[in-house]
Amino acid sequence: MTVHTDLEFGAEPGHKAGFMTSYLESLALVERLHRLLLDVIKDEFERLGILEINAVQALLLFNIGDNEVTAGELKTRGYYQGSNVSYNLKKLVEAGYMHHQRCEIDRRSVRVRLTGKGRMIHDVVSKLFENHASGLQDNGVLGVEGMDTITGALRRVERYWTDQIRYIY
């Protein structure tokens, strides 16, 4: 994503134009943070010698946790945003990280849950996140109030975008 200047939008300098620049910078930052998160997970797995799954799959296992879900639920609950949910689930089942079972009510639907092997990956990612949370606080990078502010702002953007999808079309 490229950050544009106010002039590129044909806006007169001022509050709205400045907001547009900040908005685009925020979008670029969210995008970079997601890619960086995947790199952090990948590096941790390489350090531990876990090479069988990728960072997206590890994050998927982390987000499923103790739940039993369908691929559709992964998307609607916000656990997984990728376009290859079925592919990653298939790979994780084949590698023994997940159990899968056809739903009794809707035979087209498959429910998945973690195996012991999948639980181990969940625990590795959970520990990594715990270490990051401690590091952020201990090093004065971000405290509880700052994290609450960021989370609140992101939730409001999420609600706004969700409303745009639901009510514009």
C-alpha positions as a Markdown table, in Angstrom:
| # | Residue | x | y | z |
|---|---|---|---|---|
| 1 | Met | 0.0 | 0.0 | 0.0 |
| 2 | Thr | 1.3 | 3.4 | -0.9 |
| 3 | Val | 0.8 | 6.5 | 1.3 |
| 4 | His | -0.5 | 9.3 | -0.7 |
| 5 | Thr | -0.2 | 13.1 | -0.1 |
| 6 | Asp | -3.2 | 15.4 | 0.5 |
| 7 | Leu | -2.6 | 16.9 | -2.9 |
| 8 | Glu | -3.0 | 13.6 | -4.7 |
| 9 | Phe | -6.6 | 13.4 | -3.5 |
| 10 | Gly | -7.4 | 16.9 | -4.8 |
| 11 | Ala | -8.2 | 18.0 | -1.3 |
| 12 | Glu | -7.4 | 21.4 | 0.1 |
| 13 | Pro | -4.9 | 21.3 | 2.9 |
| 14 | Gly | -6.7 | 21.0 | 6.2 |
| 15 | His | -8.3 | 18.7 | 8.7 |
| 16 | Lys | -10.0 | 16.3 | 6.3 |
| 17 | Ala | -6.9 | 16.0 | 4.0 |
| 18 | Gly | -4.7 | 15.4 | 7.1 |
| 19 | Phe | -7.1 | 12.8 | 8.3 |
| 20 | Met | -7.0 | 11.0 | 4.9 |
| 21 | Thr | -3.2 | 10.9 | 5.1 |
| 22 | Ser | -3.3 | 9.5 | 8.6 |
| 23 | Tyr | -6.0 | 7.0 | 7.6 |
| 24 | Leu | -3.9 | 5.6 | 4.7 |
| 25 | Glu | -0.8 | 5.4 | 7.0 |
| 26 | Ser | -2.9 | 3.4 | 9.5 |
| 27 | Leu | -4.0 | 1.0 | 6.8 |
| 28 | Ala | -0.5 | 0.5 | 5.7 |
| 29 | Leu | 0.6 | -0.1 | 9.3 |
| 30 | Val | -2.1 | -2.7 | 9.9 |
| 31 | Glu | -1.1 | -4.5 | 6.8 |
| 32 | Arg | 2.7 | -4.4 | 7.7 |
| 33 | Leu | 1.9 | -5.5 | 11.3 |
| 34 | His | 0.0 | -8.6 | 10.1 |
| 35 | Arg | 2.9 | -9.6 | 7.8 |
| 36 | Leu | 5.4 | -8.9 | 10.6 |
| 37 | Leu | 3.3 | -11.1 | 13.0 |
| 38 | Leu | 3.5 | -14.0 | 10.5 |
| 39 | Asp | 7.3 | -13.4 | 10.2 |
| 40 | Val | 7.7 | -13.4 | 14.0 |
| 41 | Ile | 5.8 | -16.7 | 14.2 |
| 42 | Lys | 7.8 | -18.2 | 11.3 |
| 43 | Asp | 11.1 | -17.2 | 13.0 |
| 44 | Glu | 10.0 | -18.7 | 16.3 |
| 45 | Phe | 9.0 | -22.0 | 14.6 |
| 46 | Glu | 12.4 | -22.1 | 12.7 |
| 47 | Arg | 14.2 | -21.5 | 16.0 |
| 48 | Leu | 12.3 | -24.4 | 17.6 |
| 49 | Gly | 12.8 | -26.7 | 14.5 |
| 50 | Ile | 9.1 | -26.8 | 13.7 |
| 51 | Leu | 9.1 | -26.7 | 9.9 |
| 52 | Glu | 6.1 | -28.8 | 9.0 |
| 53 | Ile | 3.5 | -26.0 | 9.1 |
| 54 | Asn | 3.6 | -22.3 | 8.1 |
| 55 | Ala | 2.8 | -19.3 | 10.2 |
| 56 | Val | -0.7 | -18.9 | 8.8 |
| 57 | Gln | -1.5 | -22.5 | 9.8 |
| 58 | Ala | 0.0 | -22.0 | 13.2 |
| 59 | Leu | -2.1 | -18.9 | 13.8 |
| 60 | Leu | -5.2 | -20.8 | 12.6 |
| 61 | Leu | -4.4 | -23.5 | 15.2 |
| 62 | Phe | -3.9 | -20.8 | 17.9 |
| 63 | Asn | -7.2 | -19.2 | 17.1 |
| 64 | Ile | -9.2 | -22.4 | 17.1 |
| 65 | Gly | -7.9 | -23.4 | 20.5 |
| 66 | Asp | -10.4 | -25.5 | 22.4 |
| 67 | Asn | -13.2 | -24.8 | 19.9 |
| 68 | Glu | -14.7 | -27.2 | 17.4 |
| 69 | Val | -15.6 | -25.3 | 14.3 |
| 70 | Thr | -16.4 | -25.5 | 10.6 |
| 71 | Ala | -14.5 | -23.6 | 7.9 |
| 72 | Gly | -17.4 | -21.2 | 7.5 |
| 73 | Glu | -17.4 | -20.5 | 11.3 |
| 74 | Leu | -13.7 | -19.7 | 11.1 |
| 75 | Lys | -14.5 | -16.9 | 8.7 |
| 76 | Thr | -17.6 | -15.6 | 10.3 |
| 77 | Arg | -16.1 | -15.6 | 13.8 |
| 78 | Gly | -13.1 | -13.7 | 12.5 |
| 79 | Tyr | -10.6 | -16.5 | 13.4 |
| 80 | Tyr | -9.3 | -16.6 | 9.9 |
| 81 | Gln | -9.2 | -14.1 | 7.1 |
| 82 | Gly | -7.3 | -16.0 | 4.4 |
| 83 | Ser | -8.7 | -17.1 | 1.2 |
| 84 | Asn | -7.4 | -20.7 | 1.5 |
| 85 | Val | -9.2 | -21.9 | 4.6 |
| 86 | Ser | -10.1 | -25.3 | 3.1 |
| 87 | Tyr | -6.6 | -25.8 | 1.8 |
| 88 | Asn | -5.0 | -25.1 | 5.2 |
| 89 | Leu | -7.5 | -27.2 | 7.1 |
| 90 | Lys | -6.9 | -30.1 | 4.7 |
| 91 | Lys | -3.1 | -29.8 | 5.2 |
| 92 | Leu | -3.5 | -29.6 | 9.0 |
| 93 | Val | -5.7 | -32.7 | 9.1 |
| 94 | Glu | -3.3 | -34.6 | 6.8 |
| 95 | Ala | -0.3 | -33.6 | 9.0 |
| 96 | Gly | -2.2 | -34.7 | 12.2 |
| 97 | Tyr | -2.7 | -31.3 | 13.8 |
| 98 | Met | -6.5 | -31.5 | 13.5 |
| 99 | His | -9.3 | -34.0 | 13.7 |
| 100 | His | -12.2 | -33.6 | 11.3 |
| 101 | Gln | -15.6 | -35.1 | 11.3 |
| 102 | Arg | -18.7 | -34.7 | 9.1 |
| 103 | Cys | -21.6 | -33.0 | 10.8 |
| 104 | Glu | -24.5 | -35.3 | 11.5 |
| 105 | Ile | -27.1 | -32.6 | 10.5 |
| 106 | Asp | -25.4 | -31.2 | 7.4 |
| 107 | Arg | -23.2 | -33.9 | 5.8 |
| 108 | Arg | -21.6 | -31.3 | 3.5 |
| 109 | Ser | -20.2 | -29.5 | 6.6 |
| 110 | Val | -17.0 | -30.7 | 8.3 |
| 111 | Arg | -16.2 | -29.8 | 11.9 |
| 112 | Val | -12.6 | -29.6 | 13.0 |
| 113 | Arg | -10.8 | -29.5 | 16.4 |
| 114 | Leu | -7.2 | -29.7 | 17.5 |
| 115 | Thr | -5.3 | -33.0 | 18.1 |
| 116 | Gly | -2.6 | -33.2 | 20.8 |
| 117 | Lys | -0.1 | -32.2 | 18.1 |
| 118 | Gly | -2.3 | -29.2 | 17.2 |
| 119 | Arg | -2.6 | -28.3 | 20.9 |
| 120 | Met | 1.3 | -28.3 | 21.1 |
| 121 | Ile | 1.4 | -25.7 | 18.3 |
| 122 | His | -1.3 | -23.7 | 20.0 |
| 123 | Asp | 0.7 | -23.7 | 23.2 |
| 124 | Val | 3.9 | -22.6 | 21.4 |
| 125 | Val | 2.1 | -19.6 | 19.8 |
| 126 | Ser | 0.4 | -18.8 | 23.1 |
| 127 | Lys | 3.7 | -18.7 | 25.0 |
| 128 | Leu | 5.2 | -16.5 | 22.2 |
| 129 | Phe | 2.3 | -14.0 | 22.6 |
| 130 | Glu | 2.6 | -14.1 | 26.4 |
| 131 | Asn | 6.3 | -13.2 | 26.1 |
| 132 | His | 5.5 | -10.4 | 23.7 |
| 133 | Ala | 2.8 | -9.0 | 26.0 |
| 134 | Ser | 5.3 | -9.1 | 28.9 |
| 135 | Gly | 8.0 | -7.5 | 26.8 |
| 136 | Leu | 5.8 | -4.7 | 25.6 |
| 137 | Gln | 4.9 | -3.8 | 29.2 |
| 138 | Asp | 8.2 | -4.5 | 30.9 |
| 139 | Asn | 10.1 | -2.4 | 28.3 |
| 140 | Gly | 7.6 | 0.5 | 28.5 |
| 141 | Val | 6.6 | 0.1 | 24.8 |
| 142 | Leu | 2.9 | -0.1 | 25.6 |
| 143 | Gly | 0.8 | -0.4 | 28.8 |
| 144 | Val | -2.7 | -1.5 | 29.5 |
| 145 | Glu | -4.2 | 1.9 | 28.8 |
| 146 | Gly | -2.4 | 2.2 | 25.5 |
| 147 | Met | -3.4 | -1.3 | 24.5 |
| 148 | Asp | -7.1 | -0.6 | 25.4 |
| 149 | Thr | -7.0 | 2.6 | 23.3 |
| 150 | Ile | -5.6 | 0.8 | 20.3 |
| 151 | Thr | -8.0 | -2.1 | 20.6 |
| 152 | Gly | -11.0 | 0.2 | 21.1 |
| 153 | Ala | -10.1 | 2.2 | 18.0 |
| 154 | Leu | -9.6 | -0.9 | 15.9 |
| 155 | Arg | -12.9 | -2.3 | 17.0 |
| 156 | Arg | -14.6 | 0.9 | 15.9 |
| 157 | Val | -13.0 | 0.7 | 12.5 |
| 158 | Glu | -14.0 | -2.9 | 12.3 |
| 159 | Arg | -17.6 | -2.0 | 13.1 |
| 160 | Tyr | -17.6 | 0.8 | 10.5 |
| 161 | Trp | -16.2 | -1.4 | 7.8 |
| 162 | Thr | -18.6 | -4.2 | 8.7 |
| 163 | Asp | -21.5 | -1.8 | 8.4 |
| 164 | Gln | -20.2 | -0.6 | 5.0 |
| 165 | Ile | -20.3 | -4.2 | 3.7 |
| 166 | Arg | -23.7 | -4.9 | 5.2 |
| 167 | Tyr | -25.6 | -1.7 | 4.3 |
| 168 | Ile | -24.1 | -0.3 | 1.1 |
| 169 | Tyr | -24.9 | -3.2 | -1.2 |
